[in-house]
Amino acid sequence: VQLQAFGGGLVQAGDSLRLSCAASGRTMSRYAMGWFRQAPGKERKFVAAVSHSGAITDYLDSVKGRFIISKDNAKNSIYLYMNSLKSEDTAVYYCAADLQSRSWTIVRRGDDYDYWGQGTLVTVSS
């Protein structure tokens, strides 16, 4: 399985950005997927996750109401729509796939994810 994340860039506070993650090598329709981020000098942190079908989602409290995760199984992709961006959202964003997931569960722990994309940098200037 290969995951490729893209869509990052330099934006101003209050702007919006959409990240994409394309999977290849295996269909993602039977797996939960997530987005994580790592700010400079900090540990990787869970941001959002989505279940197999896309019906169940989970978010880090600080992004609830601003970020939306979605899954398009036909395109083997997930997306992260980021609105009202803040300087504290600056980080490298990684997508990941949980191949052990059940259809009704999603997890926040990074160690539970099996495959990771290469990361895409989001920089929010204030």
PARO-721440 format. One line per field, with one value per residue (C-alpha): residue number from 0; x, y, z. Coordinates in nm, 2 decimals, padded with zeros to 4 digits. Example, Ala and Ser with C-alpha at 12.3 -4.5 7.8 and 13.67 -1.06 7.14 Angstrom:
% residues 2
k	0 | 1
u	01.23 | 01.37
v	-00.45 | -00.11
w	00.78 | 00.71
END
This chain:
% residues 126
k	0 | 1 | 2 | 3 | 4 | 5 | 6 | 7 | 8 | 9 | 10 | 11 | 12 | 13 | 14 | 15 | 16 | 17 | 18 | 19 | 20 | 21 | 22 | 23 | 24 | 25 | 26 | 27 | 28 | 29 | 30 | 31 | 32 | 33 | 34 | 35 | 36 | 37 | 38 | 39 | 40 | 41 | 42 | 43 | 44 | 45 | 46 | 47 | 48 | 49 | 50 | 51 | 52 | 53 | 54 | 55 | 56 | 57 | 58 | 59 | 60 | 61 | 62 | 63 | 64 | 65 | 66 | 67 | 68 | 69 | 70 | 71 | 72 | 73 | 74 | 75 | 76 | 77 | 78 | 79 | 80 | 81 | 82 | 83 | 84 | 85 | 86 | 87 | 88 | 89 | 90 | 91 | 92 | 93 | 94 | 95 | 96 | 97 | 98 | 99 | 100 | 101 | 102 | 103 | 104 | 105 | 106 | 107 | 108 | 109 | 110 | 111 | 112 | 113 | 114 | 115 | 116 | 117 | 118 | 119 | 120 | 121 | 122 | 123 | 124 | 125
u	00.00 | 00.13 | -00.03 | 00.05 | -00.06 | -00.06 | -00.23 | -00.03 | 00.10 | 00.15 | -00.18 | -00.29 | -00.48 | -00.85 | -00.79 | -00.90 | -00.70 | -00.79 | -00.55 | -00.58 | -00.44 | -00.44 | -00.39 | -00.26 | -00.18 | -00.50 | -00.85 | -00.92 | -01.29 | -01.24 | -01.01 | -01.03 | -00.80 | -00.68 | -00.49 | -00.22 | 00.01 | 00.34 | 00.44 | 00.81 | 00.96 | 00.65 | 00.51 | 00.28 | -00.08 | -00.41 | -00.62 | -00.91 | -01.02 | -01.29 | -01.44 | -01.45 | -01.76 | -01.70 | -02.00 | -01.82 | -01.57 | -01.37 | -01.18 | -00.93 | -01.12 | -00.92 | -01.02 | -01.39 | -01.61 | -01.32 | -01.19 | -01.39 | -01.26 | -01.41 | -01.35 | -01.41 | -01.38 | -01.44 | -01.12 | -00.94 | -00.88 | -00.95 | -00.96 | -00.92 | -01.10 | -00.94 | -01.13 | -01.06 | -00.69 | -00.49 | -00.12 | -00.13 | -00.24 | 00.10 | 00.25 | 00.34 | 00.02 | 00.03 | -00.24 | -00.25 | -00.44 | -00.55 | -00.58 | -00.69 | -00.99 | -01.34 | -01.62 | -01.77 | -01.45 | -01.19 | -00.89 | -00.68 | -00.36 | -00.09 | 00.06 | -00.26 | -00.21 | -00.02 | 00.07 | 00.17 | 00.20 | 00.50 | 00.35 | 00.26 | 00.35 | 00.09 | 00.21 | -00.04 | 00.09 | -00.07
v	00.00 | 00.34 | 00.66 | 01.00 | 01.32 | 01.65 | 01.99 | 02.16 | 02.51 | 02.86 | 03.03 | 03.32 | 03.28 | 03.24 | 03.08 | 02.74 | 02.45 | 02.10 | 01.81 | 01.50 | 01.15 | 00.90 | 00.53 | 00.27 | -00.10 | -00.19 | -00.07 | 00.14 | 00.07 | -00.18 | 00.03 | 00.33 | 00.62 | 00.92 | 01.24 | 01.33 | 01.63 | 01.71 | 02.06 | 02.16 | 02.02 | 01.85 | 01.49 | 01.36 | 01.42 | 01.28 | 01.52 | 01.33 | 00.98 | 00.82 | 00.48 | 00.23 | 00.37 | 00.73 | 00.74 | 00.76 | 01.04 | 01.16 | 01.49 | 01.64 | 01.89 | 02.19 | 02.13 | 02.03 | 02.27 | 02.38 | 02.07 | 01.80 | 01.46 | 01.27 | 00.95 | 00.87 | 00.49 | 00.51 | 00.72 | 00.54 | 00.87 | 01.07 | 01.45 | 01.70 | 02.02 | 02.28 | 02.61 | 02.91 | 02.81 | 02.93 | 02.96 | 02.67 | 02.45 | 02.48 | 02.13 | 01.85 | 01.66 | 01.28 | 01.05 | 00.69 | 00.37 | 00.13 | -00.22 | -00.38 | -00.17 | -00.29 | -00.12 | 00.05 | 00.16 | 00.43 | 00.49 | 00.79 | 00.61 | 00.64 | 00.31 | 00.14 | 00.26 | 00.04 | 00.26 | 00.63 | 00.88 | 01.10 | 01.42 | 01.75 | 02.08 | 02.33 | 02.67 | 02.93 | 03.28 | 03.51
w	00.00 | -00.09 | 00.03 | -00.12 | 00.05 | -00.12 | -00.12 | 00.15 | 00.11 | 00.26 | 00.35 | 00.58 | 00.90 | 00.82 | 00.48 | 00.37 | 00.23 | 00.11 | 00.16 | -00.05 | 00.01 | -00.27 | -00.20 | -00.44 | -00.41 | -00.22 | -00.21 | 00.09 | 00.11 | 00.38 | 00.60 | 00.83 | 00.74 | 00.93 | 00.92 | 01.17 | 01.20 | 01.34 | 01.43 | 01.45 | 01.77 | 01.87 | 01.86 | 01.59 | 01.69 | 01.57 | 01.37 | 01.22 | 01.11 | 00.90 | 00.89 | 00.60 | 00.45 | 00.55 | 00.77 | 01.10 | 01.17 | 01.46 | 01.52 | 01.75 | 01.97 | 01.84 | 01.48 | 01.53 | 01.34 | 01.12 | 00.96 | 00.77 | 00.67 | 00.39 | 00.20 | -00.16 | -00.20 | -00.57 | -00.60 | -00.32 | -00.15 | 00.16 | 00.20 | 00.47 | 00.43 | 00.65 | 00.72 | 00.94 | 00.96 | 01.25 | 01.30 | 01.54 | 01.25 | 01.10 | 01.07 | 00.84 | 00.77 | 00.72 | 00.60 | 00.73 | 00.68 | 00.95 | 00.79 | 01.11 | 01.15 | 01.17 | 00.97 | 01.28 | 01.45 | 01.41 | 01.63 | 01.73 | 01.82 | 01.55 | 01.64 | 01.52 | 01.17 | 00.93 | 00.64 | 00.62 | 00.35 | 00.31 | 00.45 | 00.32 | 00.48 | 00.58 | 00.69 | 00.83 | 00.86 | 01.11
END
